[in-house]
Amino acid sequence: MKLNRKLSVVLAGMMIASMFAVSGCSNNSDSSSGESTSQEQKTAEVKDMTGDELVSSMGEENAVVIDARDAEEFKAGHIDGAINVFVDEAESKLSDLEQYKDSKVMVYCNSGKKSGKLAELLVENGFTDVYNADGVKEYEYNLVKGE
């Protein structure tokens, strides 16, 4: 009887020790996955921006506005000071935009589709602070005509 009791105590102790060992391994993997999560958070992503936010940000130092529409749409009316980079030609224009990689880059179009596509391309190419703003059909910007 005493032998069975001693065996039970030893087995219980081994089970408890095993649980601590397993949970210790589990905690190590959690901390390493936490590190990769923080690394992922450092990766830039496109942020949404309202028309009001774009307008109020235009005066900021180191901010640039990009119109993702084609040249004809741009000439018909664009935000004053905006750079025209048609989304379908954007890959060939990336070197021209290199100087804005660390700037606040605000992209707009008519509805958000072209600007969203261009904004994603910019982030994929190392731009760090990129916003997809409301389009001209969603917000009444003070547009100017011409080039």
Residue pairs with C-beta under 8 A, 6 or more apart in sequence:
44 123
44 126
44 127
44 128
44 129
44 130
45 123
46 116
46 119
46 120
46 123
46 130
46 131
46 132
47 130
47 131
47 132
48 131
48 132
48 133
49 57
49 106
49 131
49 132
49 133
49 134
50 133
50 134
50 139
51 133
51 134
51 138
51 139
51 140
51 141
52 139
53 131
53 133
54 65
54 79
54 106
54 108
54 131
54 133
54 134
54 139
54 141
55 141
57 63
57 104
57 106
58 65
58 79
58 81
58 106
60 104
62 102
62 103
62 104
63 103
63 104
63 105
63 106
64 83
64 100
64 103
64 104
64 105
64 106
65 79
65 81
65 82
65 83
65 106
65 107
65 108
66 82
66 83
66 84
66 85
66 97
66 105
66 106
66 107
66 108
66 115
66 118
67 73
67 74
67 78
67 79
67 82
67 83
67 84
67 85
67 107
67 108
67 109
68 85
68 86
68 87
68 90
68 107
68 108
68 109
68 114
68 115
68 117
68 118
69 78
69 84
69 86
69 87
69 109
69 110
69 114
70 86
70 88
71 84
71 86
73 110
74 82
74 84
74 86
74 147
75 145
75 146
75 147
76 145
77 136
77 143
77 144
77 145
78 84
78 143
78 144
79 108
79 141
79 142
79 143
79 144
80 142
80 143
80 144
82 108
83 97
84 147
85 93
85 96
85 97
85 118
87 109
87 114
87 115
87 117
87 118
87 121
90 118
90 121
91 121
94 121
94 125
97 122
97 127
100 127
101 126
101 127
101 128
102 128
102 129
103 129
104 129
104 131
105 119
105 122
105 127
105 129
105 130
105 131
106 131
106 133
107 115
107 116
107 118
107 119
107 122
107 130
107 131
107 132
107 133
108 115
108 132
108 133
108 134
108 135
108 136
108 141
109 115
109 118
109 135
109 136
110 135
110 136
110 137
111 135
111 137
111 138
112 132
112 134
112 135
112 138
115 132
115 133
115 135
116 132
119 130
119 131
119 132
122 130
123 130
133 139
136 143
